[in-house]
Amino acid sequence: MSLSAEDSLAILRLIADADDCASARDVQGYVELFTEDGGIRGAAGTATGQAELAVAVAALWFEEPIGTLHLTLNPTIEETDDEPAVHSVSLIMVANGIPRLIAAARVRTAIRWTPVGWRIALRETFGNAG
């Protein structure tokens, strides 16, 4: 698969939108960025499908301190034969008061084309450290 510049920008925007929703604790907005069968997998567990995903991220975000920012660093797009993937580093920081890092992880996000545009099929985190 060879992505156009427009597709590459749309995919990177999708990743940025996911961070914005996570920082705002916008569960519905976050879940809408995933395919219907999409999910997450990592140290905190696995959730598959939008309903399960909504419950899982709400619980994860509830455990975070108020005022966290979810940041994606160094995203690169791997163009594969079936679905592209974004490799990146994720940081979660407390932004109120003295900024401090509370988690860091490598992330692989599989992306799928759908009738409504690019969506996240699976977001996997590796090596979460807080």
Secondary structure as UniProt FT lines:
FT   HELIX           5..24
FT   HELIX           27..31
FT   TURN            32..33
FT   STRAND          34..42
FT   TURN            43..44
FT   STRAND          45..48
FT   HELIX           50..63
FT   TURN            66..67
FT   STRAND          68..78
FT   STRAND          85..94
FT   STRAND          100..114
FT   TURN            115..116
FT   STRAND          117..129
//
